[in-house]
Amino acid sequence: MRRSIPEGIYLIIDPSVSRNILLGKLKEVVLEPIAAVQIWDNFKADDNWMELVEEILQLCHAQNIPVLINNRWKVLAQLELDGIHFDDKPDQLTQLRQELNREIIIGITCGNDLSVVNWANDNGLDYVSFCSMFPSSTANSCELVTLTLLKKQDL
């Protein structure tokens, strides 16, 4: 069964946070109406990240919350993830769809280059998210999206 993302809060979690803290907070959060959880591609080098992802899946799926992995498309064949979120246009999108024998949710981040939106539409992606519109310590790896751009494009 293909899961979809309902309206609501799309939570992005940082797996580099202490496992006990991350899972403890996630146990509390999944009791609220969360639309989806994305696992950011920020794993510690020495961490058993596949085991952590499985624990996150158990917590979220118990509440019927879809879980997406960030960028690591090959893991979709190994775990029951509901989808993937790309930071950039993936070269391997056709290969990914051919290798998986199931429907998944696919999304991408867009900055100020709106050709990404057109590419996502042309390639049948499920959603587009815009990077941060305001500076913050956690959203420092992408360009800030301007409100002017969104107003001009009527997005």
C-alpha positions in Angstrom: 0.0 0.0 0.0 1.3 3.4 -0.9 1.4 5.9 1.9 0.9 9.5 1.2 1.7 12.6 3.1 -1.4 14.3 4.6 -1.5 18.0 5.5 0.3 18.8 8.7 3.8 19.0 10.2 6.6 17.4 8.1 9.2 16.7 10.8 12.9 16.4 9.8 15.0 14.6 12.4 18.7 14.8 12.9 20.2 11.3 13.5 23.4 12.7 14.8 21.6 13.6 18.1 22.2 11.2 20.9 20.1 8.1 20.2 18.4 8.1 23.6 17.4 11.8 23.2 16.3 11.4 19.6 14.2 8.3 20.3 12.8 9.7 23.5 11.6 12.9 21.8 10.3 11.0 18.8 8.2 8.7 21.2 6.5 11.9 22.4 6.1 13.6 19.1 4.6 10.6 17.2 1.6 10.9 19.6 0.7 14.2 17.9 -0.7 14.5 14.3 2.6 14.4 12.3 2.2 14.2 8.5 5.6 12.6 7.9 9.1 12.1 9.3 12.2 12.6 7.2 15.5 11.3 8.5 18.1 13.8 7.6 21.3 12.5 6.0 23.5 13.4 9.0 24.5 10.1 10.5 27.5 9.8 12.8 30.3 7.8 11.1 30.6 5.3 13.9 26.8 4.8 14.4 24.8 1.7 13.4 22.5 3.9 11.4 20.5 1.1 9.8 19.5 -0.1 13.3 18.5 3.5 14.2 16.4 3.8 11.1 14.6 0.6 12.0 13.8 1.9 15.4 12.5 5.1 13.9 10.4 3.1 11.5 8.8 1.1 14.3 7.9 4.2 16.3 6.4 6.1 13.3 4.7 3.2 11.6 2.9 2.3 14.9 1.2 5.6 14.5 0.8 5.3 10.7 3.3 8.1 10.1 5.3 7.7 6.8 9.1 7.8 7.1 11.4 9.1 4.4 15.2 8.8 4.2 17.3 11.7 2.9 19.3 10.9 -0.2 20.3 7.3 0.6 18.2 5.7 -2.1 19.8 2.3 -2.0 18.5 1.6 1.5 14.9 1.7 0.2 15.4 -1.9 -1.0 16.6 -3.0 2.5 14.1 -1.3 4.8 10.4 -0.6 4.8 10.8 3.1 4.3 7.9 4.9 2.7 10.0 7.1 0.5 13.0 9.3 -0.1 13.7 13.0 -0.1 16.5 14.3 -2.4 18.5 17.5 -1.8 19.3 17.7 -5.5 18.0 16.2 -8.8 19.1 12.6 -8.6 20.8 11.0 -11.6 19.5 7.6 -10.6 15.7 8.2 -10.4 14.9 5.8 -13.3 17.2 3.2 -11.8 15.6 3.6 -8.4 12.1 3.1 -9.7 13.1 0.1 -11.8 14.8 -1.6 -8.8 12.0 -1.1 -6.3 9.0 -3.4 -6.5 6.7 -1.0 -4.7 5.3 2.5 -4.6 7.2 5.1 -2.6 6.9 8.8 -1.9 9.5 10.9 -3.6 10.3 14.5 -2.9 13.0 17.1 -3.5 14.2 20.4 -2.0 14.0 23.5 -4.1 16.0 26.7 -3.5 15.6 29.7 -5.7 16.0 27.7 -8.9 12.4 27.1 -9.9 13.5 24.7 -12.7 13.6 22.1 -9.9 9.8 22.5 -9.5 9.3 21.9 -13.2 11.7 18.9 -13.2 9.9 17.4 -10.2 6.5 17.8 -12.0 7.9 16.4 -15.3 9.3 13.4 -13.4 6.3 12.6 -11.3 7.6 13.5 -7.9 5.1 13.6 -5.1 6.1 16.9 -3.5 8.6 19.8 -3.5 9.8 21.4 -0.4 11.5 24.8 -0.2 14.6 25.2 1.8 14.6 27.6 4.7 13.2 31.1 4.2 14.9 32.4 7.4 18.4 31.9 8.7 18.9 29.4 11.5 21.6 27.2 12.9 20.0 24.1 11.6 19.2 25.2 8.1 22.6 26.3 7.1 23.3 24.0 4.2 21.1 25.5 1.6 20.3 28.9 0.1 17.6 31.0 1.7 14.4 31.1 -0.4 13.1 34.6 -0.9 9.6 35.6 -0.2 9.7 37.7 -3.3 10.4 34.6 -5.4 7.4 32.8 -4.0 5.1 35.8 -4.4 6.3 36.3 -8.0 5.6 32.7 -8.9 2.3 32.6 -6.9 3.4 29.5 -5.1 
